[in-house]
């Protein structure tokens, strides 16, 4: 009887089987690879969108409060009646921007919180660190000689003609406040009776970090504290400023005791007074006309709608309170009524950013679009109600 052949595959059959298996596995991997890319990019895409929303919320909330002023007292009314509450530069004790500067990637917002404590200086107050005796104003809490001021609070001294200074309260003893100066020292001395108001100064800007190869949106409160990170991996930040085309006009004569005296901006001095480098009876917002009456120093910009002011227009004067003050600002900032902000957020890892393309402000290492997460940019308008005349 003939023996049965051994069961098995020939070399040709084995080669064909391996080839078919490889083709099948390749097809499976092709189906799984996009899913793997989506699994990797989907969480990052959601994170980028969330970080952009957080940045927008922080900026819009702060800018929306710009110019809110005291409800009563000698400095009652919106801050725009006294000074510019929106400033296109970093302001404060730590690494402030140069005097008279303006840039598109930083903003400082000044405001007075609701229910803020306030009083007046009972003695002259130098624009430097030191101590000041305060008055017991009728609005001060009963039995509290410090009128509610506590260590850690920011105090805004409001002088006339656009002059202001910021201080931090470091100690309180009865009616005496120990103040740390947060703006640049000057030789100016505020007279007794100057309004002292609890306030907020907040700057937003970008801070580069070479160690982590990223830039952060940071917040700075103008005092001795450090910058507080708000959002990581911010690829861009910019601000545009839109102004009323109308120059300020007088509502009441400068000699009137109750304000507001003008539609916006600081009231001019009496015709016999010269508190700044401007001629007698004039300041950064008003000059005397041929009839010796206050008229706007700033020209009309034309039209009735808000006009965008280029950043160069915000650093060429006229200066408030004057060109020699170390904390001067451009008088055109008194006209700001709307801020348009833009913030751009990128993927946190270079491997999730494409090597090129308009959707990526910084190139990465991803070579396939499906494996990359595009930047998210949000643009939004903020029109603070306290910047409108009469608010």
ROMI-245063 format. One record per residue (C-alpha): residue in one letter; x, y, z; residue number from 0. Coordinates in steps of 0.1 Angstrom, whole numbers, plus 5000, padded with zeros to 4 digits. Example, Ala and Ser with C-alpha at 12.3 -4.5 7.8 and 13.67 -1.06 7.14 Angstrom:
2
R   aa      X      Y      Z     i
R    A   5123   4955   5078     0
R    S   5137   4989   5071     1
***
This chain:
391
R   aa      X      Y      Z     i
R    X   5000   5000   5000     0
R    X   5013   5035   4991     1
R    X   5022   5060   5020     2
R    X   5002   5093   5022     3
R    X   5022   5125   5016     4
R    X   5030   5147   5046     5
R    X   5004   5175   5053     6
R    X   5018   5211   5049     7
R    X   5025   5240   5026     8
R    X   5049   5243   4999     9
R    X   5073   5273   4998    10
R    X   5053   5290   4971    11
R    X   5021   5285   4990    12
R    X   5037   5299   5022    13
R    X   5050   5330   5003    14
R    X   5015   5336   4989    15
R    X   4999   5333   5023    16
R    X   5024   5357   5039    17
R    X   5018   5383   5012    18
R    X   4981   5381   5016    19
R    X   4984   5385   5054    20
R    X   5007   5415   5050    21
R    X   4982   5431   5026    22
R    X   4954   5425   5050    23
R    X   4973   5439   5080    24
R    X   4983   5470   5060    25
R    X   4946   5476   5053    26
R    X   4937   5473   5089    27
R    X   4965   5497   5100    28
R    X   4954   5522   5074    29
R    X   4919   5522   5089    30
R    X   4933   5525   5125    31
R    X   4958   5552   5118    32
R    X   4933   5581   5112    33
R    X   4915   5570   5143    34
R    X   4947   5571   5162    35
R    X   4954   5606   5149    36
R    X   4919   5618   5158    37
R    X   4923   5602   5193    38
R    X   4955   5623   5198    39
R    X   4943   5656   5184    40
R    X   4907   5658   5196    41
R    X   4916   5665   5233    42
R    X   4942   5691   5223    43
R    X   4917   5708   5199    44
R    X   4892   5711   5227    45
R    X   4919   5724   5251    46
R    X   4930   5751   5226    47
R    X   4894   5763   5223    48
R    X   4889   5763   5260    49
R    X   4921   5783   5266    50
R    X   4910   5808   5240    51
R    X   4877   5812   5258    52
R    X   4894   5817   5292    53
R    X   4916   5844   5277    54
R    X   4887   5862   5261    55
R    X   4866   5861   5293    56
R    X   4895   5875   5314    57
R    X   4902   5903   5290    58
R    X   4865   5912   5283    59
R    X   4856   5912   5320    60
R    X   4885   5936   5330    61
R    X   4881   5959   5299    62
R    X   4844   5961   5305    63
R    X   4849   5977   5339    64
R    X   4873   6003   5326    65
R    X   4866   6038   5338    66
R    X   4842   6029   5366    67
R    X   4845   6057   5391    68
R    X   4835   6067   5426    69
R    X   4798   6070   5433    70
R    X   4803   6101   5456    71
R    X   4829   6123   5471    72
R    X   4853   6148   5456    73
R    X   4862   6125   5427    74
R    X   4826   6113   5420    75
R    X   4818   6103   5384    76
R    X   4835   6082   5357    77
R    X   4873   6082   5357    78
R    X   4873   6096   5322    79
R    X   4863   6129   5337    80
R    X   4897   6130   5354    81
R    X   4921   6107   5336    82
R    X   4925   6081   5309    83
R    X   4913   6047   5323    84
R    X   4925   6026   5293    85
R    X   4963   6028   5287    86
R    X   4982   6009   5259    87
R    X   5012   6001   5280    88
R    X   5023   5983   5312    89
R    X   5019   6005   5343    90
R    X   5031   5998   5378    91
R    X   5060   5994   5401    92
R    X   5077   5965   5384    93
R    X   5092   5969   5349    94
R    X   5068   5996   5336    95
R    X   5070   6006   5299    96
R    X   5089   6037   5290    97
R    X   5074   6071   5296    98
R    X   5051   6082   5269    99
R    X   5051   6048   5251   100
R    X   5022   6029   5236   101
R    X   5021   5994   5220   102
R    X   4994   5971   5206   103
R    X   5002   5940   5227   104
R    X   4996   5953   5262   105
R    X   4968   5971   5280   106
R    X   4963   5986   5315   107
R    X   4928   5992   5328   108
R    X   4920   6015   5357   109
R    X   4887   6012   5376   110
R    X   4871   6018   5410   111
R    X   4852   5988   5424   112
R    X   4816   5991   5435   113
R    X   4814   6002   5471   114
R    X   4851   6013   5471   115
R    X   4864   6030   5502   116
R    X   4874   6067   5497   117
R    X   4884   6098   5515   118
R    X   4906   6128   5511   119
R    X   4942   6136   5522   120
R    X   4943   6157   5554   121
R    X   4978   6169   5545   122
R    X   5000   6173   5514   123
R    X   5008   6140   5497   124
R    X   5041   6137   5478   125
R    X   5041   6115   5447   126
R    X   5064   6091   5465   127
R    X   5063   6064   5491   128
R    X   5056   6076   5526   129
R    X   5028   6083   5551   130
R    X   4996   6104   5548   131
R    X   4971   6115   5573   132
R    X   4935   6111   5560   133
R    X   4903   6129   5567   134
R    X   4873   6112   5584   135
R    X   4849   6117   5556   136
R    X   4811   6113   5562   137
R    X   4812   6081   5541   138
R    X   4838   6064   5563   139
R    X   4826   6034   5583   140
R    X   4816   6045   5618   141
R    X   4843   6040   5644   142
R    X   4870   6032   5617   143
R    X   4896   6060   5617   144
R    X   4913   6044   5586   145
R    X   4880   6048   5566   146
R    X   4880   6012   5556   147
R    X   4915   6012   5540   148
R    X   4935   5980   5548   149
R    X   4970   5968   5539   150
R    X   4971   5953   5504   151
R    X   4946   5977   5489   152
R    X   4955   5999   5459   153
R    X   4948   6036   5463   154
R    X   4943   6060   5435   155
R    X   4952   6097   5441   156
R    X   4932   6118   5417   157
R    X   4946   6153   5410   158
R    X   4934   6177   5384   159
R    X   4943   6180   5348   160
R    X   4949   6143   5342   161
R    X   4973   6138   5370   162
R    X   4971   6106   5390   163
R    X   4993   6083   5411   164
R    X   4988   6047   5424   165
R    X   4999   6035   5458   166
R    X   4996   6002   5478   167
R    X   4986   6004   5515   168
R    X   5013   5987   5535   169
R    X   5003   5996   5570   170
R    X   4974   6014   5588   171
R    X   4976   6032   5622   172
R    X   4946   6052   5631   173
R    X   4941   6079   5605   174
R    X   4976   6074   5591   175
R    X   4982   6052   5560   176
R    X   5016   6040   5550   177
R    X   5018   6040   5512   178
R    X   5041   6023   5487   179
R    X   5043   6043   5455   180
R    X   5034   6021   5425   181
R    X   5039   6047   5397   182
R    X   5071   6067   5390   183
R    X   5082   6091   5417   184
R    X   5080   6128   5409   185
R    X   5085   6161   5426   186
R    X   5048   6168   5426   187
R    X   5030   6172   5459   188
R    X   4992   6167   5460   189
R    X   4975   6193   5481   190
R    X   4954   6185   5512   191
R    X   4919   6176   5501   192
R    X   4931   6154   5472   193
R    X   4907   6125   5466   194
R    X   4921   6090   5477   195
R    X   4900   6061   5463   196
R    X   4903   6024   5465   197
R    X   4910   6013   5429   198
R    X   4921   5985   5406   199
R    X   4950   5986   5382   200
R    X   4953   5956   5359   201
R    X   4977   5950   5330   202
R    X   4975   5922   5304   203
R    X   5005   5913   5282   204
R    X   5025   5884   5269   205
R    X   5054   5869   5287   206
R    X   5079   5847   5268   207
R    X   5094   5817   5285   208
R    X   5123   5803   5266   209
R    X   5126   5773   5289   210
R    X   5092   5760   5279   211
R    X   5092   5774   5244   212
R    X   5060   5793   5248   213
R    X   5044   5826   5256   214
R    X   5018   5831   5283   215
R    X   4990   5857   5287   216
R    X   4998   5872   5321   217
R    X   4981   5896   5345   218
R    X   4998   5922   5366   219
R    X   4981   5943   5392   220
R    X   5006   5972   5393   221
R    X   5021   5966   5427   222
R    X   5052   5947   5439   223
R    X   5037   5913   5431   224
R    X   5047   5892   5401   225
R    X   5029   5885   5369   226
R    X   5001   5859   5372   227
R    X   4997   5834   5343   228
R    X   4963   5834   5328   229
R    X   4966   5812   5297   230
R    X   4995   5792   5283   231
R    X   5007   5789   5247   232
R    X   4993   5822   5235   233
R    X   5007   5829   5201   234
R    X   4993   5864   5197   235
R    X   4977   5893   5215   236
R    X   4967   5927   5202   237
R    X   4944   5956   5210   238
R    X   4929   5983   5188   239
R    X   4914   6015   5201   240
R    X   4883   6033   5187   241
R    X   4876   6069   5198   242
R    X   4848   6094   5197   243
R    X   4854   6118   5168   244
R    X   4840   6147   5189   245
R    X   4864   6168   5210   246
R    X   4854   6175   5246   247
R    X   4831   6205   5252   248
R    X   4824   6225   5283   249
R    X   4792   6219   5303   250
R    X   4799   6243   5331   251
R    X   4824   6270   5337   252
R    X   4856   6260   5355   253
R    X   4846   6281   5385   254
R    X   4816   6259   5392   255
R    X   4819   6238   5423   256
R    X   4801   6207   5411   257
R    X   4810   6186   5381   258
R    X   4811   6173   5355   259
R    X   4825   6204   5339   260
R    X   4830   6189   5304   261
R    X   4817   6160   5283   262
R    X   4849   6142   5291   263
R    X   4884   6150   5302   264
R    X   4897   6171   5332   265
R    X   4882   6205   5337   266
R    X   4905   6234   5328   267
R    X   4920   6256   5356   268
R    X   4908   6291   5363   269
R    X   4921   6317   5339   270
R    X   4945   6330   5365   271
R    X   4959   6295   5375   272
R    X   4988   6276   5358   273
R    X   4990   6242   5376   274
R    X   5010   6225   5347   275
R    X   5033   6236   5319   276
R    X   5004   6247   5298   277
R    X   4996   6284   5298   278
R    X   4974   6299   5325   279
R    X   4938   6287   5322   280
R    X   4947   6257   5300   281
R    X   4955   6220   5304   282
R    X   4959   6190   5281   283
R    X   4923   6189   5271   284
R    X   4914   6226   5269   285
R    X   4930   6258   5256   286
R    X   4918   6294   5256   287
R    X   4902   6307   5225   288
R    X   4903   6343   5212   289
R    X   4876   6353   5237   290
R    X   4896   6337   5266   291
R    X   4871   6309   5269   292
R    X   4880   6272   5272   293
R    X   4879   6253   5239   294
R    X   4890   6218   5230   295
R    X   4927   6213   5224   296
R    X   4921   6181   5205   297
R    X   4906   6185   5170   298
R    X   4875   6168   5156   299
R    X   4883   6135   5138   300
R    X   4854   6138   5113   301
R    X   4822   6118   5109   302
R    X   4798   6106   5136   303
R    X   4810   6070   5141   304
R    X   4838   6059   5163   305
R    X   4872   6063   5146   306
R    X   4901   6039   5150   307
R    X   4932   6056   5163   308
R    X   4966   6042   5151   309
R    X   4990   6034   5179   310
R    X   5013   6062   5168   311
R    X   4985   6087   5175   312
R    X   4985   6075   5212   313
R    X   5021   6085   5218   314
R    X   5025   6119   5201   315
R    X   5008   6142   5226   316
R    X   4994   6165   5238   317
R    X   5004   6151   5271   318
R    X   4984   6149   5304   319
R    X   4992   6165   5328   320
R    X   5021   6178   5307   321
R    X   5051   6167   5288   322
R    X   5074   6167   5319   323
R    X   5054   6144   5341   324
R    X   5069   6109   5344   325
R    X   5035   6093   5344   326
R    X   5021   6113   5314   327
R    X   4997   6098   5289   328
R    X   4985   6110   5255   329
R    X   4953   6132   5257   330
R    X   4938   6112   5228   331
R    X   4934   6083   5253   332
R    X   4906   6103   5269   333
R    X   4886   6097   5236   334
R    X   4887   6059   5237   335
R    X   4852   6044   5238   336
R    X   4857   6009   5224   337
R    X   4885   5983   5225   338
R    X   4888   5955   5199   339
R    X   4910   5927   5213   340
R    X   4924   5896   5196   341
R    X   4940   5866   5212   342
R    X   4955   5836   5194   343
R    X   4961   5803   5211   344
R    X   4982   5774   5198   345
R    X   4987   5737   5204   346
R    X   5009   5730   5234   347
R    X   5032   5705   5217   348
R    X   5053   5711   5186   349
R    X   5043   5677   5173   350
R    X   5007   5689   5171   351
R    X   5015   5720   5150   352
R    X   5021   5716   5113   353
R    X   5054   5724   5097   354
R    X   5039   5753   5078   355
R    X   5007   5771   5069   356
R    X   4986   5802   5078   357
R    X   4967   5782   5104   358
R    X   4999   5780   5125   359
R    X   5016   5811   5138   360
R    X   5046   5790   5149   361
R    X   5056   5759   5129   362
R    X   5059   5725   5145   363
R    X   5069   5690   5134   364
R    X   5036   5675   5122   365
R    X   5038   5667   5085   366
R    X   5002   5655   5081   367
R    X   4974   5680   5085   368
R    X   4952   5654   5101   369
R    X   4977   5651   5129   370
R    X   4979   5688   5136   371
R    X   4958   5712   5157   372
R    X   4953   5746   5141   373
R    X   4956   5779   5161   374
R    X   4924   5794   5175   375
R    X   4920   5832   5173   376
R    X   4892   5851   5189   377
R    X   4884   5887   5182   378
R    X   4859   5906   5203   379
R    X   4847   5942   5209   380
R    X   4843   5957   5243   381
R    X   4826   5990   5249   382
R    X   4829   5999   5286   383
R    X   4798   6018   5297   384
R    X   4818   6040   5320   385
R    X   4837   6054   5290   386
R    X   4805   6070   5277   387
R    X   4800   6107   5286   388
R    X   4776   6112   5314   389
R    X   4780   6077   5329   390
***
